Amino acid sequence: MLKILVQKYGGTSVSTADKRALVVQRIKEALEDGYDVTLVVSAMGRQGDPYATDTLKGLALQEYGGLLQRELDLIMSCGEIISAVVMAATLCQAGLEARALSGAQAGLITDGCYGEAEVVDCRPEKVQELMQRKIIPVVAGFQGVDKDGELNTMGRGGSDTTAVILGAALQAEKVEIYTDVSGIMTADPRILKDAKVIQQITYGEVCQLAYEGAKVIHPRAVEVAMRNNVNVVVKSPEDNGAGTLITGEHFLREGNFSTRSRRAVTGIAHTTGLVQFYIELAQPHAAQELEIFQRIAAAGINIDLISVFPRIKAFTVKEEHYSKVEEILKELGVSYRIDRDCAKVSVVGVGMHSIPGVMARVVEALHTQGIKIKQTGDSNITISLLIANEDLPRAVKALHDNFQLHK
């Protein structure tokens, strides 16, 4: 039986000849460890680079703004296909036999939704055949075809999701997601230099960190991994660190991680550019309350940190949506006030639901620094706080220090 490893490399990891040489090195190491490797690649580079997905999309829209989403999907899929061909050629040049495959050739069947497709089936026979012949499949991420043969792209995080789906279908031992950071960090290292790589984290924790603003791996890929019990490792091709293992709580309990499993908080995430709306009704009015939320939803606006009391309603929206919400509230004739330049900071940890006093520590950490808490929200493994944007760096440091995440 094959010992299978799926490796996914992001756009920056395959953008230059030197970086592709690092990819070759990592693959050779995996082969020496006895793995049969399947690669998934993103489009090379970022917006502005010639083969990046956003560059190709811009090329089409710049001249033809009314282009159908079907045609947009076709041109956006080209970046990953170019990347797969170049990476396969690089491997062949290094003495490793490889073949480039589109998402369709790798067996990814989608639901027919252009731009945001979901994979409904994976038939990886071609990938398996190549591995059995000791040929490395290099799969273009972010894409598949529907039952009618129409090409669909999978939206943000599509290549991560491709890798995890293939990992599940191939019964891989693990999926390695290579990115431009050394792993999932305890906080954003751009605002906290003391942030550390998290060694192990549960599916639920990393999903929650992603939803609350961390941008290392897309939550959709983690959800697929969780459903299929696939171990995922996030790491950098540029260092030999172990990265971050994403797995189930049962794995952490069964391993030698008893100290880790008792930690209340695993990481801190944040979101900036928020506006708080604080609505006060003259008297409790269920129909008016319902109309407020229905009108906002009809405008396609997501709200967050929702607090509802008989007369008071509070929530946040992104800065770009606040004027539309204000327009709706004026039309409804309700009394409200706005607090702009807000940020949300969230502490996430699977241990907090069994450890008392976590909220007290969160409040103490911020109050000690003189940081005003405007609003809070929580779930089973998350506590979120709304604060002023200008207080965010101090808040992250205070929480990081209080829960000793640097250790």
C-alpha positions in Angstrom: 0.0 0.0 0.0 1.3 3.4 -0.9 2.4 5.8 1.8 0.9 9.0 0.4 1.6 12.7 1.1 -0.2 15.6 -0.6 1.8 18.8 -0.7 0.2 22.2 -1.7 2.4 25.2 -2.6 1.0 28.7 -2.7 1.6 31.2 -5.4 4.7 32.8 -3.7 6.3 29.4 -3.2 6.4 28.7 -6.9 6.9 32.2 -8.2 10.6 32.2 -9.0 13.2 29.6 -10.1 14.9 29.8 -6.7 11.7 29.1 -4.9 10.8 26.3 -7.2 14.2 24.8 -6.4 13.1 24.8 -2.7 10.0 22.9 -3.7 12.1 20.3 -5.5 14.2 20.0 -2.3 11.1 19.4 -0.1 9.8 16.8 -2.5 13.0 14.9 -2.6 13.1 14.9 1.2 9.5 13.4 1.2 10.5 10.8 -1.4 13.5 9.8 0.7 11.2 9.4 3.7 9.3 6.8 1.7 6.3 8.9 0.6 4.6 8.9 -2.8 3.9 12.6 -3.4 1.1 14.4 -5.1 1.5 18.2 -5.6 -1.2 20.8 -5.7 -0.1 24.3 -6.9 -1.6 27.8 -6.9 -1.1 30.4 -9.7 2.4 31.9 -9.6 2.8 35.2 -7.7 0.3 37.8 -6.6 -1.7 40.5 -8.4 0.4 42.3 -10.9 2.6 39.3 -11.6 1.9 38.1 -15.2 0.3 34.7 -14.4 -1.4 35.5 -11.1 -5.2 34.8 -11.0 -6.1 38.4 -10.2 -3.9 39.6 -13.1 -5.6 37.2 -15.6 -9.0 38.2 -14.3 -8.1 41.9 -14.6 -6.9 41.3 -18.2 -10.4 40.1 -19.1 -12.4 42.7 -17.2 -10.3 45.7 -18.2 -11.5 45.5 -21.8 -14.7 43.5 -21.4 -16.4 44.5 -18.2 -19.6 42.5 -19.0 -17.8 39.2 -19.4 -19.9 36.2 -18.3 -18.7 34.3 -15.2 -18.3 31.2 -17.3 -15.6 32.9 -19.4 -14.0 34.5 -16.3 -13.7 31.0 -14.8 -11.9 29.8 -17.9 -9.3 32.6 -17.8 -8.9 32.4 -14.0 -8.1 28.7 -14.2 -5.2 29.3 -16.5 -2.9 30.6 -13.8 -2.9 27.3 -11.9 -2.5 25.3 -15.1 0.5 27.4 -16.1 1.9 26.8 -12.6 1.4 23.1 -12.8 3.1 22.8 -16.2 6.1 24.9 -15.0 6.4 22.9 -11.7 6.2 19.6 -13.6 8.9 20.8 -16.0 11.1 21.9 -13.0 10.8 18.5 -11.4 11.6 16.7 -14.7 14.7 18.9 -15.1 15.7 17.9 -11.6 15.5 14.2 -12.5 12.1 13.5 -11.1 9.4 12.3 -13.5 6.3 14.4 -13.2 3.0 15.1 -15.1 0.9 18.3 -14.9 -2.9 17.7 -14.5 -5.8 20.1 -14.6 -8.4 19.8 -11.9 -10.6 17.9 -14.3 -7.9 15.4 -15.1 -7.3 14.9 -11.4 -10.9 13.9 -11.0 -12.5 16.9 -9.2 -16.2 17.1 -10.0 -17.9 20.4 -9.1 -21.5 21.5 -8.6 -21.6 23.8 -11.6 -21.5 27.1 -9.6 -19.1 29.4 -11.4 -16.7 31.4 -9.3 -17.5 29.7 -6.0 -17.9 26.0 -6.9 -18.0 23.2 -4.3 -16.5 19.8 -5.1 -19.2 17.1 -5.0 -17.1 14.1 -6.0 -13.4 13.2 -6.4 -12.3 10.5 -8.8 -8.5 10.4 -8.5 -7.9 7.3 -10.7 -5.5 9.2 -12.9 -3.5 10.6 -9.9 -3.3 7.1 -8.4 -2.2 5.6 -11.7 0.7 8.1 -12.0 1.8 7.5 -8.4 1.8 3.7 -8.9 4.2 4.3 -11.9 6.4 6.5 -9.6 5.4 9.7 -11.6 4.6 12.8 -9.5 1.2 14.3 -10.3 1.3 18.1 -10.2 -2.4 19.2 -10.0 -3.7 22.6 -10.8 -5.6 23.8 -7.7 -8.7 26.0 -7.4 -10.7 24.2 -10.2 -12.8 21.3 -11.4 -15.5 20.5 -13.9 -19.2 19.8 -13.5 -21.2 16.8 -14.8 -21.5 18.6 -18.2 -17.8 19.2 -18.5 -18.0 22.9 -17.7 -15.0 24.3 -15.9 -15.6 25.9 -12.5 -13.3 27.7 -10.1 -13.6 27.3 -6.4 -13.1 30.8 -5.0 -10.8 32.0 -2.2 -8.8 29.2 -0.6 -9.6 26.9 -3.5 -6.1 25.4 -3.8 -6.0 24.6 -0.1 -9.4 22.9 -0.5 -8.2 21.0 -3.6 -5.3 19.6 -1.6 -7.4 18.4 1.3 -10.0 16.8 -0.9 -7.3 14.9 -2.8 -5.7 14.0 0.5 -9.0 12.5 1.7 -9.7 10.7 -1.6 -6.2 9.2 -1.8 -6.2 8.3 2.0 -3.1 10.3 2.4 -1.2 10.1 5.7 -1.3 13.9 5.8 -1.6 17.1 3.7 1.1 19.7 3.9 0.1 23.3 3.1 3.2 25.3 2.2 2.9 29.0 2.6 5.0 32.1 3.2 4.8 31.8 7.0 6.3 29.1 9.3 2.9 27.9 10.6 -0.2 29.2 12.3 0.9 31.9 14.8 -0.4 32.7 18.3 -1.1 36.2 16.9 -0.4 38.3 13.8 3.4 38.7 13.8 3.0 42.0 12.0 1.6 43.6 15.1 3.2 41.4 17.8 6.8 40.4 17.3 6.6 37.9 20.2 4.0 35.7 18.3 5.0 32.1 18.2 4.2 29.1 15.9 1.5 27.0 17.4 2.7 23.3 17.3 -0.7 21.6 17.4 -4.2 23.0 17.0 -7.7 21.5 16.5 -9.8 21.8 13.4 -12.3 23.9 15.4 -9.7 26.3 16.7 -8.1 27.0 13.4 -11.5 27.5 11.7 -12.5 30.0 14.4 -9.1 31.9 14.1 -9.7 32.1 10.3 -13.3 33.3 10.7 -12.1 35.9 13.2 -9.4 37.4 10.9 -6.3 35.1 10.7 -5.4 34.4 7.1 -3.1 31.4 7.0 -5.5 28.7 5.7 -9.0 29.0 4.4 -11.7 27.7 6.8 -13.4 25.8 4.0 -10.3 23.6 3.6 -10.3 23.0 7.3 -13.9 22.0 7.3 -13.2 19.4 4.6 -10.3 18.1 6.6 -12.4 17.8 9.7 -15.2 15.9 7.9 -12.7 13.5 6.5 -10.3 13.3 9.5 -7.3 14.4 7.4 -4.3 15.7 9.3 -3.0 19.0 7.8 0.3 20.6 8.4 0.9 24.3 7.7 4.6 25.2 7.2 7.1 27.2 5.1 9.3 25.7 2.3 12.0 28.1 3.4 12.7 26.6 6.8 13.0 23.1 8.3 10.5 23.8 11.1 7.8 21.3 11.9 5.1 23.9 11.3 1.6 23.6 12.7 -0.3 20.3 12.9 -4.1 20.7 12.5 -6.0 17.7 13.8 -8.9 16.5 15.9 -9.2 16.9 19.7 -9.0 13.1 20.0 -5.5 13.0 18.5 -4.3 15.6 21.0 -5.8 13.7 23.9 -4.3 10.4 22.7 -0.9 11.9 22.2 1.6 13.4 24.7 -0.1 16.8 24.8 -1.9 16.8 28.1 -0.5 20.2 29.0 -1.6 21.6 25.6 -5.1 20.2 26.0 -5.5 22.2 29.3 -4.5 25.5 27.8 -7.4 27.9 27.8 -6.4 30.0 24.9 -4.5 28.8 21.8 -4.3 32.0 19.6 -5.5 35.5 19.1 -7.1 36.9 15.9 -8.3 40.3 14.9 -10.4 42.2 12.4 -10.1 46.0 11.7 -12.2 48.5 9.9 -15.5 47.9 11.8 -18.4 50.2 12.6 -20.6 49.7 15.6 -24.3 50.5 15.5 -26.2 51.0 18.7 -30.0 51.2 18.2 -32.4 52.3 21.0 -36.1 51.7 20.4 -38.7 53.9 22.2 -40.3 50.7 23.5 -40.0 47.0 22.8 -41.3 46.4 19.3 -40.9 42.9 17.8 -42.1 43.9 14.3 -39.7 46.9 14.1 -36.8 44.8 15.4 -37.5 42.1 12.7 -37.8 44.8 9.9 -34.4 46.2 10.9 -32.6 42.9 10.5 -34.6 41.9 7.4 -33.8 45.2 5.6 -30.1 44.9 6.4 -30.0 41.2 5.2 -31.9 42.2 2.0 -29.1 44.7 1.2 -26.6 41.8 1.3 -24.8 43.1 4.4 -23.4 40.7 7.1 -23.6 41.9 10.7 -21.4 40.6 13.6 -21.1 40.9 17.4 -24.9 41.0 17.7 -26.5 41.9 21.0 -30.3 42.0 21.2 -32.3 43.3 24.2 -35.9 44.3 24.4 -35.1 48.0 23.5 -31.4 47.9 22.7 -29.8 46.4 19.6 -26.1 46.5 18.9 -24.0 45.0 16.1 -21.0 45.7 13.9 -20.6 46.0 10.1 -17.6 46.5 7.9 -16.7 50.1 7.2 -17.7 49.9 3.5 -21.2 49.0 4.5 -22.0 51.5 7.3 -23.5 54.2 5.1 -26.0 51.8 3.6 -27.0 50.6 7.1 -27.3 54.2 8.2 -29.6 54.9 5.2 -31.8 51.9 6.2 -32.1 53.0 9.8 -33.0 56.6 8.8 -35.8 55.3 6.5 -37.1 53.2 9.4 -37.0 56.3 11.7 -35.2 54.6 14.6 -32.8 56.2 17.0 -29.2 55.1 16.8 -25.6 56.1 17.2 -22.5 55.1 15.4 -19.0 54.3 16.6 -16.5 54.2 13.8 -12.8 53.1 13.7 -13.4 49.9 15.7 -11.5 46.6 15.8 -12.5 43.2 17.0 -9.9 41.1 19.0 -10.7 37.5 19.6 -9.2 34.8 21.9 -9.7 31.3 20.7 -9.1 28.0 22.5 -10.8 24.7 22.8 -9.8 24.5 26.5 -11.8 27.6 27.6 -15.1 25.7 27.7 -13.8 23.6 30.6 -11.7 26.2 32.4 -13.5 28.8 34.6 -12.4 32.4 34.8 -11.3 33.0 31.2 -13.6 36.0 30.6 -12.3 37.5 33.9 -8.8 37.2 32.7 -9.7 38.8 29.3 -11.4 41.7 31.0 -8.6 42.2 33.5 -5.9 42.1 30.7 -7.6 44.9 28.8 -8.7 47.0 31.8 -5.1 46.9 33.2 -4.0 48.6 30.0 -6.9 51.2 30.1 -8.5 49.7 27.0 -12.3 50.3 26.8 -14.4 47.3 25.8 -17.3 48.5 23.7 -19.1 45.2 23.2 -18.4 41.5 23.6 -19.5 38.2 22.0 -18.7 34.6 22.6 -19.1 31.0 21.4 -18.0 27.7 22.8 -14.3 28.3 22.1 -14.1 32.1 21.3 -14.4 35.3 23.2 -14.5 38.5 21.0 -14.2 42.1 22.1 -14.9 45.3 20.3 -12.4 48.0 21.0 -11.0 51.1 19.3 -8.7 50.5 16.3 -5.9 52.5 18.0 -5.9 50.1 21.0 -5.5 46.9 18.9 -1.7 46.4 19.2 -1.8 46.9 23.0 -4.8 44.7 23.4 -3.2 41.8 21.4 0.0 42.1 23.5 -1.9 42.3 26.8 -4.0 39.2 26.0 -0.9 37.3 24.6 1.0 38.1 27.8 -1.9 37.2 30.1 -2.4 33.8 28.7 1.4 33.2 28.3 1.2 32.3 24.6 4.9 33.2 24.1 5.7 30.0 26.0 
